[in-house]
Each structure stands twice: as C-alpha cells, then as structure tokens.
Amino acid sequence: MYLCDIYNTDMPREQVNRLKIVLAEEQKSNKWLAGQLGKDQATISKWVTNASQPDLKNLLRIAKALDVDVARLLNAEVLNEDVLNEEQ
C-alpha cells in the first residue's frame, strides 16, 4: 500500500509527510537518509518535498533510521481530511 493510494493526486500538493520537518528536528540531511536507505538522493528529495510519497515499507525504514515513531512522519491532519472527505 502506498500513501498515494489514500491521497488524491489530482489535488494541489499537500504536505502528506513530515519528512523534511523530522529530518531538520533530528539534524539529519537528505544525503544521510539516502545512505541509510540505499536510495538515490533524488528519490529522497521527492519524498521530502512531497512530490511523491514513500511506500509503507520505506516509511517504516525511514522511521527506524531516524529512531522515531512512524506517526511522527505523517501529517495526520491532511490524511484525516482526505479520509473524512471520502466518507461523505
């Protein structure tokens, strides 16, 4: 399952993940995260800018690398709005 599965990609880009914020709080760089995950820096950049979203497996790997709870990486307000809109 991908975050984009529950995120309407036709809408203007919203900050679905908080990766940029958490990286700053943890004083880590995109380059550091790319090295930890074995991913290209361009991929990390897309995730950090919310141009695309990591799948759940990578989201869990990010949380582990940063030693944070996975919920801290998600913008619950945006995700909750999308879920509520789908229910109506």
NULUMKOL-642191 format. One record per residue: x, y, z of N, C-alpha, C in turn; residue number from 1; chain. Coordinates in steps of 0.05 Angstrom, whole numbers, plus 5000, padded with zeros to 4 digits. Example, Ala and Ser with C-alpha at 12.3 -4.5 7.8 and 13.67 -1.06 7.14 Angstrom:
2
((5264 4886 5156) (5246 4910 5156) (5264 4934 5156) 1 "A")
((5257 4955 5142) (5273 4979 5143) (5258 5001 5157) 2 "A")
END
This chain:
88
((5017 4976 5000) (5000 5000 5000) (5018 5025 5000) 1 "A")
((5010 5044 4985) (5024 5069 4983) (5008 5092 4995) 2 "A")
((5022 5112 5005) (5007 5135 5016) (4991 5148 4994) 3 "A")
((5000 5147 4969) (4985 5159 4947) (4959 5144 4942) 4 "A")
((4956 5120 4952) (4931 5105 4950) (4909 5119 4965) 5 "A")
((4916 5133 4987) (4895 5146 5002) (4897 5177 4999) 6 "A")
((4914 5185 4982) (4918 5214 4977) (4911 5220 4948) 7 "A")
((4892 5238 4945) (4882 5245 4918) (4904 5261 4904) 8 "A")
((4916 5250 4884) (4938 5263 4870) (4929 5284 4850) 9 "A")
((4902 5286 4846) (4891 5308 4829) (4890 5334 4843) 10 "A")
((4892 5334 4870) (4890 5358 4886) (4918 5371 4887) 11 "A")
((4918 5397 4893) (4944 5410 4897) (4961 5395 4918) 12 "A")
((4987 5396 4914) (5005 5381 4932) (5002 5391 4960) 13 "A")
((4996 5373 4978) (4995 5379 5007) (5018 5365 5020) 14 "A")
((5024 5374 5044) (5046 5362 5059) (5036 5337 5073) 15 "A")
((5034 5315 5058) (5025 5289 5069) (5045 5278 5089) 16 "A")
((5070 5280 5082) (5090 5270 5102) (5105 5294 5114) 17 "A")
((5116 5290 5137) (5131 5310 5152) (5161 5304 5151) 18 "A")
((5170 5291 5130) (5198 5282 5129) (5217 5305 5131) 19 "A")
((5212 5326 5117) (5230 5349 5117) (5233 5360 5146) 20 "A")
((5210 5363 5159) (5210 5373 5186) (5225 5355 5206) 21 "A")
((5219 5329 5204) (5232 5310 5222) (5262 5308 5217) 22 "A")
((5270 5309 5192) (5299 5309 5186) (5312 5333 5199) 23 "A")
((5300 5356 5197) (5311 5380 5209) (5312 5378 5239) 24 "A")
((5290 5368 5251) (5290 5365 5280) (5311 5345 5290) 25 "A")
((5317 5325 5274) (5337 5305 5282) (5365 5312 5272) 26 "A")
((5367 5335 5259) (5392 5346 5248) (5405 5326 5229) 27 "A")
((5389 5315 5211) (5398 5296 5191) (5393 5308 5163) 28 "A")
((5408 5300 5144) (5405 5310 5116) (5392 5290 5098) 29 "A")
((5384 5299 5075) (5373 5281 5054) (5395 5261 5046) 30 "A")
((5420 5271 5044) (5442 5254 5036) (5446 5232 5057) 31 "A")
((5445 5239 5082) (5447 5219 5104) (5426 5197 5101) 32 "A")
((5401 5206 5097) (5378 5187 5095) (5381 5170 5071) 33 "A")
((5390 5181 5049) (5394 5165 5024) (5415 5143 5030) 34 "A")
((5436 5150 5044) (5456 5130 5051) (5445 5108 5069) 35 "A")
((5429 5116 5088) (5418 5096 5107) (5399 5077 5093) 36 "A")
((5384 5087 5073) (5364 5070 5059) (5375 5057 5033) 37 "A")
((5398 5066 5024) (5409 5056 4999) (5392 5066 4975) 38 "A")
((5382 5090 4978) (5366 5103 4957) (5381 5126 4945) 39 "A")
((5372 5133 4921) (5383 5156 4907) (5374 5182 4921) 40 "A")
((5392 5202 4921) (5384 5227 4934) (5360 5240 4921) 41 "A")
((5357 5236 4895) (5334 5247 4881) (5308 5236 4891) 42 "A")
((5308 5210 4898) (5284 5197 4909) (5277 5209 4936) 43 "A")
((5298 5213 4953) (5294 5225 4979) (5283 5253 4976) 44 "A")
((5294 5268 4957) (5285 5295 4952) (5256 5296 4945) 45 "A")
((5247 5278 4928) (5218 5277 4921) (5201 5271 4945) 46 "A")
((5210 5254 4963) (5195 5248 4987) (5194 5272 5005) 47 "A")
((5217 5285 5009) (5219 5308 5027) (5202 5331 5018) 48 "A")
((5200 5335 4992) (5184 5357 4981) (5155 5349 4976) 49 "A")
((5148 5324 4982) (5121 5314 4978) (5113 5312 4949) 50 "A")
((5133 5312 4931) (5127 5308 4903) (5118 5279 4898) 51 "A")
((5128 5261 4914) (5118 5233 4915) (5121 5224 4944) 52 "A")
((5109 5200 4949) (5108 5190 4976) (5122 5163 4977) 53 "A")
((5136 5158 4999) (5148 5131 5003) (5126 5110 5008) 54 "A")
((5131 5086 4999) (5112 5065 5006) (5114 5058 5036) 55 "A")
((5096 5042 5046) (5096 5036 5075) (5122 5023 5084) 56 "A")
((5133 5005 5068) (5158 4992 5076) (5180 5013 5079) 57 "A")
((5183 5031 5061) (5203 5052 5063) (5197 5072 5085) 58 "A")
((5172 5077 5090) (5164 5095 5112) (5173 5082 5139) 59 "A")
((5170 5056 5141) (5179 5043 5166) (5209 5043 5168) 60 "A")
((5223 5040 5145) (5252 5041 5145) (5262 5068 5152) 61 "A")
((5248 5089 5143) (5256 5117 5150) (5253 5121 5180) 62 "A")
((5230 5112 5191) (5225 5115 5219) (5247 5101 5236) 63 "A")
((5255 5077 5227) (5275 5062 5241) (5302 5077 5239) 64 "A")
((5309 5086 5216) (5335 5100 5212) (5336 5125 5229) 65 "A")
((5314 5139 5232) (5313 5164 5247) (5307 5159 5277) 66 "A")
((5301 5134 5283) (5294 5126 5311) (5270 5143 5321) 67 "A")
((5249 5144 5304) (5224 5158 5311) (5200 5140 5306) 68 "A")
((5178 5147 5318) (5153 5133 5313) (5144 5140 5285) 69 "A")
((5133 5121 5270) (5125 5126 5243) (5103 5148 5242) 70 "A")
((5087 5150 5262) (5066 5170 5262) (5077 5199 5261) 71 "A")
((5101 5202 5271) (5114 5228 5271) (5121 5237 5242) 72 "A")
((5123 5218 5224) (5130 5224 5196) (5105 5232 5180) 73 "A")
((5082 5228 5190) (5057 5233 5175) (5043 5258 5185) 74 "A")
((5031 5273 5167) (5015 5296 5173) (4986 5286 5177) 75 "A")
((4979 5279 5201) (4953 5267 5207) (4930 5285 5199) 76 "A")
((4934 5311 5202) (4912 5330 5195) (4904 5327 5165) 77 "A")
((4924 5326 5148) (4918 5323 5119) (4906 5296 5113) 78 "A")
((4917 5275 5124) (4907 5248 5119) (4879 5245 5130) 79 "A")
((4873 5255 5154) (4846 5254 5165) (4826 5269 5148) 80 "A")
((4833 5292 5137) (4815 5307 5120) (4808 5290 5095) 81 "A")
((4828 5277 5083) (4823 5261 5059) (4805 5238 5066) 82 "A")
((4808 5225 5088) (4791 5202 5096) (4763 5212 5101) 83 "A")
((4760 5234 5115) (4733 5245 5120) (4719 5253 5094) 84 "A")
((4734 5264 5076) (4722 5272 5050) (4712 5248 5034) 85 "A")
((4727 5226 5036) (4719 5202 5022) (4694 5190 5033) 86 "A")
((4690 5193 5059) (4667 5181 5073) (4641 5196 5066) 87 "A")
((4643 5221 5057) (4619 5237 5051) (4607 5231 5025) 88 "A")
END
